[in-house]
């Protein structure tokens, strides 16, 4: 699942290949591609892997039955990985961006966008969507979780602003010059920044609501009781008796 969270840009690049006729044209700038998994989406998987917990330590010690859920791989199996995949999210992001920019005229001056302008917009949507997806999968929010999710988004935006202004002071990425300024002036970008992540994560919200409403597991019930500061003893005993 953590790997799936960090594969969004590859899915977007794949769907872009259908648009450019598999010509080999890349959608993102090379350093942006190289830093995606290394920096901009590295913290959410680390936060999930290190600081995520299913239940409080006290309840895990009181009710060893809760360990059976992870021992039986109920929380991590092929079905869970399939539901958390981002292949369809990459298609939604790419398709949404192509629809929003299909008129090829996004500036009042009449200037049109190039592939890198579209790529930076797609890249921003991917980073935001992936970080929000990681936050959606987080059940135990800590200060490190907030730092990982919101800090990663801010880190990319800061990088984009700096990277778009360093040439010719630093002789790299001349084609990125002024990209950040053009993006923030584009009304289509701000519309998509609101619409695209919601469209990608809507299915996860619907699935989570339906699952918790009709097929809630014992672990999820205990988590809800903990959030309400209630004793989960009755729920655990009921769950044990129902399996006998």
BELMOKA-V582495 format. One record per helix or strand of 2 or more residues. SS is the DSSP state (A for helix, B for strand). FROM is the first residue (numbers start at 1). TO is the last residue. If there is no record, write none. Layout:
ss=SS from=FROM to=TO
ss=SS from=FROM to=TO
//
This chain:
ss=A from=2 to=5
ss=A from=8 to=19
ss=A from=30 to=40
ss=A from=42 to=51
ss=A from=57 to=62
ss=A from=64 to=71
ss=A from=78 to=83
ss=A from=87 to=100
ss=A from=115 to=137
ss=A from=143 to=163
ss=A from=174 to=176
ss=A from=179 to=184
ss=A from=187 to=214
ss=A from=218 to=227
ss=A from=233 to=242
//
